[in-house]
Amino acid sequence: MSAKEYCIFCQYYRYSLNAKLNRSGVENPWFFFSGSYSGALSAWFRLKFPHLTCECLASSAVVLAVQDFGEFDQQIDKLCKPLVDAKNAGEDLMDAYARYVKEYYIGTFGIAAKIYDQEYLKKTAIIEDTLLMGADYYETDADRGFLAAKGSVPIGIGKNSHIKRAIIDTNARINFLLIQSPPPLPKKPPDRHVSTVINSSSSMMQTGYEQKLKDLTTELADYKFKMEMLMDEHEKLSELVEDYKSRELKFKSTINSLESKLTDNEYERQQYMDESRNLNVQLQHACEFENEIMALKSELNTANTKKERLKASLCLKSDLNYVMIRRPKKQFILLKSLFVSKW
């Protein structure tokens, strides 16, 4: 079972069980367990499918603390302290770890490589100044050929590999080319059982490749369809952008026209303000002229009154002169007394 098929099975099992127990609203209770080599797979599974599991755990990890396990604490202290110091100093952790391995491990144990099951390595493989960790086996040529024919991935170090100044886990897939072109089988004719297994494996691989090709073709068609939809949406958005730009230009033109009209109106308002001030000044002058006219009218009335009095006085004087000429002296005295009494 491949990792993808395993994940699909886990997802189907989880959904079916949650539906059966009506636990759709409950927090995910599933764990993912993995073996020694697949410890990295458990981390990948947790990262790739976070909705399927709440935690992942490698079966060879330390899951139960042992009291007074001083040796383990000493190892952790030696390993973690340089990394903690590098983290606090803001240094690159990969560089700090490489420097620590170079100065401590190689400096302590020397540069001679310690190799397990060395007879399983290809004779043309070169390993220098390298520390190999772990005690897992390397596959032989026959093992790698059988696994490659079956569709599995060999983990041995391939032919003509040259490894120098490296720290290698013996579980690592060193030669990726083994997946594409596995080593040739031995020249002696294989037995019927092996031949049958290889043919069956080849048929299964061909079927798998054809299915993958169909899946990729379907994905490509979906991708093209999505691209066409995106292109249509892009064209619509481009039209909207062009329409928005034209409206923006019209809006700016309208704003410029309104600003010009506002400037003209401001100029006219200033002229009206000047004319209004001039009219106020003229109105003040008119009030002053009105007061002067009233004063002149008053003086004119006074002059007319004096004129009437003078006319009356002139008439009396004329009458008096006439009496003096025509009548005797007594009457003149009488008229004089009357005149004096009037004034």
Wavefront OBJ file of the C-alpha trace (Angstrom):
o trace
v 0.000 0.000 0.000
v 1.404 3.390 -0.963
v 1.430 6.381 1.356
v -1.330 8.033 -0.676
v -3.534 4.925 -0.517
v -2.843 4.616 3.192
v -3.882 8.241 3.780
v -7.053 7.749 1.740
v -7.868 4.644 3.785
v -7.273 6.541 7.050
v -9.499 9.367 5.883
v -12.293 7.002 4.803
v -12.070 5.032 8.056
v -12.123 8.156 10.186
v -15.077 9.735 8.370
v -17.096 6.510 8.404
v -16.452 5.906 12.117
v -17.236 9.513 13.057
v -20.464 9.330 11.051
v -21.390 6.034 12.712
v -20.734 7.379 16.217
v -22.094 10.849 15.383
v -18.784 12.478 16.370
v -18.513 15.102 13.662
v -18.226 17.918 16.209
v -15.683 16.181 18.456
v -12.011 17.103 18.361
v -9.961 14.734 16.206
v -8.859 11.797 18.435
v -6.641 9.939 15.947
v -2.906 9.298 16.294
v -0.458 8.275 13.602
v 2.251 5.771 14.602
v 5.361 5.158 12.541
v 8.467 3.011 12.719
v 12.155 3.822 12.978
v 12.801 4.703 9.359
v 9.300 6.120 8.914
v 9.694 8.603 11.716
v 10.124 11.249 9.051
v 7.006 9.882 7.350
v 4.970 10.461 10.499
v 6.046 14.100 10.580
v 5.244 14.425 6.884
v 1.841 12.796 7.417
v 1.009 15.226 10.225
v 2.038 18.195 8.085
v 0.308 16.962 4.918
v -2.922 15.735 6.512
v -3.491 17.803 9.689
v -7.253 17.174 9.510
v -6.836 13.398 9.836
v -4.725 13.181 13.011
v -4.226 15.222 16.142
v -0.648 13.976 16.679
v 1.995 11.712 15.155
v 4.487 9.511 16.968
v 7.365 7.308 15.816
v 7.305 3.881 17.450
v 11.036 4.046 18.240
v 10.820 7.469 19.893
v 11.222 7.944 23.644
v 7.655 7.715 24.930
v 8.294 6.795 28.586
v 10.848 8.551 30.765
v 13.166 6.312 32.799
v 14.105 7.473 36.269
v 17.762 8.407 36.700
v 18.542 7.923 33.032
v 21.672 10.027 33.340
v 23.365 8.866 30.148
v 20.481 10.071 28.028
v 20.373 13.430 29.824
v 24.101 13.899 29.248
v 23.695 13.259 25.526
v 20.797 15.665 25.265
v 22.726 18.297 27.219
v 25.750 18.030 24.926
v 23.618 18.135 21.793
v 21.140 20.831 22.782
v 23.447 23.325 24.480
v 25.295 24.375 21.286
v 21.990 24.708 19.454
v 20.413 26.714 22.283
v 23.447 29.006 22.414
v 23.314 29.442 18.632
v 19.583 30.181 18.797
v 20.068 32.803 21.507
v 22.938 34.353 19.536
v 20.817 34.505 16.370
v 23.100 32.154 14.428
v 22.074 29.654 11.772
v 21.165 26.355 13.465
v 22.315 24.206 10.542
v 25.744 25.839 10.578
v 25.924 25.466 14.354
v 25.017 21.769 14.156
v 27.559 21.111 11.385
v 30.249 22.923 13.358
v 29.345 20.946 16.475
v 29.582 17.611 14.642
v 32.879 18.559 13.055
v 34.457 19.763 16.293
v 33.012 17.170 18.685
v 32.178 13.897 16.945
v 34.926 13.834 14.348
v 37.341 15.491 16.780
v 36.508 12.960 19.492
v 36.136 9.727 17.534
v 38.484 10.549 14.668
v 37.816 10.639 10.950
v 37.817 6.890 10.400
v 34.367 5.832 9.249
v 32.637 3.032 11.109
v 30.560 0.985 8.687
v 28.076 -1.768 9.421
v 27.658 -4.628 6.924
v 30.349 -3.182 4.720
v 30.264 -6.232 2.472
v 26.868 -5.102 1.211
v 28.275 -1.880 -0.239
v 29.218 -1.735 -3.853
v 32.970 -2.059 -4.308
v 33.039 1.166 -6.326
v 31.366 3.204 -3.571
v 33.816 5.605 -1.875
v 33.170 6.821 1.676
v 35.680 9.229 3.247
v 35.719 11.179 6.533
v 32.115 10.145 7.107
v 30.179 9.123 10.179
v 27.466 6.523 9.476
v 24.817 6.362 12.188
v 22.448 3.500 12.862
v 22.842 -0.273 12.520
v 20.349 -1.071 9.778
v 21.449 -3.246 6.876
v 22.262 -2.309 3.311
v 20.479 -4.208 0.544
v 22.415 -6.361 -1.854
v 22.190 -5.982 -5.613
v 19.586 -8.734 -5.747
v 17.578 -7.078 -2.981
v 17.661 -3.710 -4.711
v 16.718 -5.242 -8.062
v 13.805 -7.124 -6.560
v 12.531 -4.076 -4.659
v 12.868 -1.828 -7.703
v 10.964 -4.311 -9.878
v 8.231 -4.508 -7.253
v 7.873 -0.718 -7.151
v 9.574 -0.184 -3.799
v 12.422 2.249 -3.229
v 15.868 0.783 -2.467
v 17.753 2.375 0.391
v 21.271 1.081 -0.292
v 24.213 3.164 -1.476
v 24.435 2.781 -5.226
v 27.260 2.103 -7.606
v 29.989 4.743 -8.076
v 28.692 6.747 -5.107
v 31.300 9.079 -3.605
v 30.514 10.295 -0.090
v 32.876 12.607 1.753
v 32.647 14.686 4.934
v 29.013 13.853 5.684
v 26.845 12.432 8.427
v 24.614 9.749 6.958
v 21.750 7.814 8.456
v 21.965 4.293 7.068
v 18.261 4.509 6.261
v 18.856 7.345 3.789
v 18.122 6.903 0.109
v 21.544 7.768 -1.251
v 21.257 6.958 -4.932
v 17.964 8.211 -6.320
v 18.896 6.857 -9.763
v 18.164 3.387 -8.438
v 14.475 4.260 -8.618
v 14.664 5.155 -12.286
v 17.115 2.500 -13.489
v 17.671 -0.380 -11.033
v 20.864 -2.420 -11.276
v 20.717 -5.294 -13.756
v 19.848 -8.712 -12.465
v 22.535 -11.409 -12.305
v 23.451 -13.006 -15.603
v 22.395 -16.454 -14.468
v 18.825 -17.182 -15.467
v 16.462 -16.495 -12.592
v 14.172 -19.183 -11.364
v 10.562 -19.279 -12.427
v 9.276 -17.905 -9.162
v 11.422 -14.785 -9.344
v 10.535 -14.384 -13.040
v 6.855 -14.626 -12.277
v 7.130 -12.124 -9.437
v 9.075 -9.711 -11.626
v 6.584 -10.021 -14.499
v 3.676 -9.572 -12.130
v 5.397 -6.597 -10.548
v 6.095 -5.122 -13.983
v 2.439 -5.516 -14.938
v 1.377 -3.886 -11.701
v 3.840 -1.063 -12.251
v 2.611 -0.560 -15.822
v -0.989 -0.522 -14.624
v -0.057 1.961 -11.934
v 1.759 4.153 -14.433
v -1.222 4.056 -16.804
v -3.540 5.003 -13.951
v -1.186 7.810 -12.963
v -1.119 8.962 -16.588
v -4.912 9.034 -16.652
v -4.978 10.945 -13.381
v -2.413 13.420 -14.684
v -4.373 13.805 -17.938
v -7.519 14.512 -15.942
v -5.650 16.987 -13.767
v -4.261 18.654 -16.892
v -7.762 18.977 -18.363
v -9.011 20.437 -15.085
v -6.063 22.799 -15.042
v -6.807 23.942 -18.616
v -10.467 24.463 -17.730
v -9.512 26.477 -14.675
v -7.049 28.472 -16.755
v -9.790 29.284 -19.273
v -12.061 30.387 -16.447
v -9.283 32.508 -15.016
v -8.619 34.046 -18.428
v -12.316 34.901 -18.822
v -12.352 36.390 -15.367
v -9.176 38.290 -16.195
v -10.794 39.726 -19.334
v -13.849 40.784 -17.344
v -11.661 42.395 -14.739
v -9.695 44.149 -17.490
v -12.929 45.536 -18.923
v -13.982 46.696 -15.480
v -10.604 48.348 -14.997
v -10.880 50.144 -18.349
v -14.409 51.284 -17.494
v -13.197 52.486 -14.128
v -10.341 54.388 -15.768
v -12.725 56.109 -18.219
v -15.065 57.036 -15.371
v -12.140 58.322 -13.397
v -11.094 60.538 -16.330
v -14.649 61.877 -16.645
v -14.764 62.499 -12.931
v -11.464 64.368 -13.030
v -12.726 66.445 -15.979
v -15.899 67.290 -14.060
v -13.847 68.261 -11.018
v -11.635 70.529 -13.135
v -14.717 72.187 -14.672
v -16.273 72.719 -11.249
v -13.023 74.161 -9.933
v -12.921 76.593 -12.868
v -16.518 77.635 -12.209
v -15.732 78.011 -8.540
v -12.825 80.309 -9.406
v -15.079 82.439 -11.637
v -17.764 82.610 -8.962
v -15.181 83.596 -6.403
v -14.011 86.428 -8.682
v -17.595 87.621 -9.205
v -18.256 87.454 -5.470
v -15.199 89.611 -4.856
v -16.496 92.158 -7.371
v -19.913 92.181 -5.683
v -18.226 92.695 -2.329
v -16.315 95.698 -3.695
v -19.487 97.172 -5.187
v -21.318 96.593 -1.914
v -18.610 98.469 0.000
v -18.836 101.350 -2.500
v -22.626 101.486 -2.103
v -22.277 101.531 1.676
v -19.900 104.492 1.399
v -22.307 106.277 -0.928
v -25.179 105.543 1.445
v -23.237 107.117 4.306
v -22.595 110.195 2.140
v -26.321 110.319 1.269
v -27.215 110.327 4.970
v -24.811 113.190 5.534
v -26.315 115.056 2.574
v -29.794 114.470 3.999
v -28.741 115.953 7.334
v -27.259 118.952 5.571
v -30.470 119.382 3.563
v -32.522 119.278 6.763
v -30.258 121.902 8.315
v -30.563 124.083 5.206
v -34.338 123.670 5.238
v -34.392 124.746 8.878
v -32.281 127.779 8.066
v -34.551 128.512 5.096
v -37.639 128.369 7.299
v -35.971 130.682 9.791
v -35.066 133.071 6.977
v -38.631 132.959 5.607
v -39.988 133.745 9.082
v -37.662 136.709 9.368
v -38.670 137.736 5.874
v -42.380 137.714 6.812
v -41.674 139.749 9.898
v -39.669 142.211 7.878
v -42.511 142.466 5.372
v -45.006 143.148 8.171
v -42.676 145.699 9.669
v -42.253 147.326 6.280
v -46.021 147.502 5.804
v -46.535 149.127 9.207
v -43.794 151.559 8.536
v -45.373 152.495 5.243
v -48.739 153.003 6.943
v -47.075 155.141 9.582
v -45.477 157.356 7.025
v -48.784 157.769 5.308
v -50.520 158.814 8.518
v -47.815 161.292 9.298
v -48.367 162.920 6.029
v -52.168 162.937 5.922
v -53.381 163.238 9.516
v -52.705 165.381 12.461
v -50.196 164.823 15.148
v -52.588 163.177 17.646
v -53.437 160.409 15.380
v -49.748 159.904 14.649
v -49.089 159.503 18.344
v -51.961 157.047 18.654
v -50.707 154.956 15.793
v -47.213 155.028 17.204
v -48.460 153.740 20.514
v -50.335 150.973 18.732
v -47.261 150.050 16.795
v -45.160 149.950 19.905
v -47.750 147.795 21.672
v -47.636 145.242 18.836
v -43.890 144.883 18.999
l 1 2 3 4 5 6 7 8 9 10 11 12 13 14 15 16 17 18 19 20 21 22 23 24 25 26 27 28 29 30 31 32 33 34 35 36 37 38 39 40 41 42 43 44 45 46 47 48 49 50 51 52 53 54 55 56 57 58 59 60 61 62 63 64 65 66 67 68 69 70 71 72 73 74 75 76 77 78 79 80 81 82 83 84 85 86 87 88 89 90 91 92 93 94 95 96 97 98 99 100 101 102 103 104 105 106 107 108 109 110 111 112 113 114 115 116 117 118 119 120 121 122 123 124 125 126 127 128 129 130 131 132 133 134 135 136 137 138 139 140 141 142 143 144 145 146 147 148 149 150 151 152 153 154 155 156 157 158 159 160 161 162 163 164 165 166 167 168 169 170 171 172 173 174 175 176 177 178 179 180 181 182 183 184 185 186 187 188 189 190 191 192 193 194 195 196 197 198 199 200 201 202 203 204 205 206 207 208 209 210 211 212 213 214 215 216 217 218 219 220 221 222 223 224 225 226 227 228 229 230 231 232 233 234 235 236 237 238 239 240 241 242 243 244 245 246 247 248 249 250 251 252 253 254 255 256 257 258 259 260 261 262 263 264 265 266 267 268 269 270 271 272 273 274 275 276 277 278 279 280 281 282 283 284 285 286 287 288 289 290 291 292 293 294 295 296 297 298 299 300 301 302 303 304 305 306 307 308 309 310 311 312 313 314 315 316 317 318 319 320 321 322 323 324 325 326 327 328 329 330 331 332 333 334 335 336 337 338 339 340 341 342 343
